[in-house]
Structure formats: C-alpha cells, structure tokens
Amino acid sequence: MKIEIDKEVDAAYIYLEDQSKTEEVARTITVNENIILDFDSSNRLVGIEVLNASKNLPKLQQKLIV
C-alpha cells in the first residue's frame, strides 16, 4: 500500500496494489463527494481517492507533517 498526498488540491490517493503490478483503472465508483474507488478490469479495488483530505484524513495529515 502506498499513499500520495497532493496538498495543492487537498487530495490523497491510496494505492492498494503495487503500481507496477496494477492494471489500468477500468471502472470508478463515486461513493460520495469525497471518496472515489478505482477498480481494475477484474473488479479488484486498486485505489481510493480522498478529496478534502485535510478534513477527511486529519490524523494522516498530522503524521505526515511531523
């Protein structure tokens, strides 16, 4: 698992698989205005995008600042 934070747009992306082994995203489901799920062609969840990350992932933000 790998987490990337983009502070400019206040978003986080959680890669659930090794990026080099992951197929391209084939399907996306919007759970709500802040959570987007990405699936590969085998319907495996490969990533989670979190918008408004500073609000929705405050503990993660604190750990990254230290």
N, C-alpha and C positions, 0 to 999 in steps of 0.2 A: 504494500500500500504506500502511496506517495500523495502528499498534499501540497498543492501550489496555491499561494495567496497572491492576488493582484490587488494591492492597496489602492491603486488609481481608480479602479472601478468597483472596489469593495466587494470582491467575489473570491470564492475559494473553489478549487476543483480537487476532488478526492479520486485518485486513480486506484481502483480496487485490484487491478492486474498489472503486471509488468508491462510497461508501454510497448516494449519491443515484441512482446508475445500477443498483444491485443489486436484483434481485428478492428477495422474501422467501425465507427458507430453506425448502426443500421437503423436504430429507432430511438426516439426520445419521448419521454413522458414527462409532462409538467405536472408535478404533484400539487404545487401551489405557486404563488407569485415569487417564492424564494427558493424552491427546491426543484431541480430538474434531474431526471435519471436518464442515463445513457446505456443502451443495450447493444450488444453485437448481433450478428446475423443468427447466432444460435440462441438468442434471447437470454444471454448471460448479462447480468448487471456488471458493467465495466467501469462506470464512473458516476459521480454525483457532483453536480454543480450547486453551490450555495451562494445565492445572491444576498446582498446586505450582510456580508459575513461578519462585520464588526458587531452587529446586533444579534445575529443568529448563532455565532460561534465565539462568544466573548472569551471563554476560557482558553480556546485555542489561540486567539489573538494575544492574550496575556503571555502565554508560554513562548510565543514567537518573539515578543518584544524583549524578554529577559536576555 
